[in-house]
């Protein structure tokens, strides 16, 4: 059973790159994400009852965080379609905090095109499904560039260098939280042993 609690913070990302923060006003439950009923939400950017906003909803539930197609209309957020994009970060994934040096290349969507930006920093929290990266892009900027789609990272772990492609779930200032889009099979095995305390 999927449960979205009252007070949960949701985020709707529209095709025009507008991001709309939402607060769920009532608990919603369903066997599957696609079956969730329309949920009443509070937003400070309510366009009015006749205006429809459509995009990708970052949905926080008891199962983790998922990205699904949704529409906002008249104070209700409605999940669309039968096939949500799936849970992208599970809260029950084994994880381990620390400080692991990392370098990599981020793919940034500028709207008109995409570009690659070099990053350097450290992974501060890692799990079997993803990580939290604190990094900068150099050029005397204390922040990451906005709209990072994915990042190819080389992380110095206790067993050696781990290479992984990370899809962005959320980013703020110099922090990026993401899930593993790809990870070397040997590194995946070593990481699982590490976060479970067996390495």
Secondary structure, 3 states (H helix, E strand, C coil): CEEECCCCEEEEEECCCCEEEEEECCCEEECCHHHCCCEEEECCCCCCCCCEEEEEEEEEECCEEEEEEEEEECCEEEECCCCCCCEEECCCCCEEEEEEEEEEEEEEECCCCEEEEEEEEEEEEEECCEEEEEEECCCCCCCCCCCEEEEEEEEEECCEEEEEEEEEEEEECCEEEEEEEEECHHHHHHHHHHHCCCC
